[in-house]
Amino acid sequence: MLGELHRRYNTSALVPSQRLQMCTKTTTTRGELPVIKHALSTGLCGLALLLPALAQASPGGEAIDRYCTACHQSQNGPQSWSRISQQRKTPEGWDMTVARMQIMHGLELPADARRDIIKYLADAQGLAPEESAPQRELIERRLNRIESFDHPSYQEMCARCHTGGRAQLQQRPLEEWEHLVHFHVGQFQTIEYQAMARDRDWFDIALNEIAPWLAETQGLESEAWSAWQQADAPTPRATGSCGATGPVRATSMPT
């Protein structure tokens, strides 16, 4: 009887819609006890529906749900949040974003949760090596570095206040790049009156020239990122002072 029950209620190979359909069945065969039927239909089937969500859970994702969703609502299923899920950055970029939330918006975040969030976002929404390679010197903080960009106005429009590579180490769709332009005007209210801005229509150029250029060259989706997500994680090995070797767990943030 147990073998028959296992066969009838084994949902591991079913897609979610099939699990839901199976969990709503009420028919039984002759001889099954009502209590067994009830336990299986409400217990095992309920667990089968929860397993996909549990498999996706992570400390970083749980921390985002706990500390960030007051402003960034969940959307399009688990592990997806407004604004957050429409961006990809380096660990350093996500670290700066979280710091801004704490400084400018009063986010109270324990140190361990902060680290979990940054590591999760750097892993799930980071950059492929090919995407970060042009700005690797900036990440490594090398000295005597001269920036150059393909867009004729990018240096004067953006890199006059911060390194141009700061935006070059992000991937966003057009809507998010437009949000970033509006954020600059709202957060830095004199930006249009500063040097190399008051002699031109800064807002119009930023919104209608710079944002589309960034969306084209640094969109949210890319072949490099898709390939990097499918690649096997490397297992680096370290050699100790005594000559012993062993695997080292790779992380997105330095310990």
Summary of the structure (lengths in Angstrom):
residues: 255
radius of gyration: 24.9
end to end distance: 53.2
largest distance: 86.3
contacts: 625
relative contact order: 0.09
helix: 55%
strand: 5%
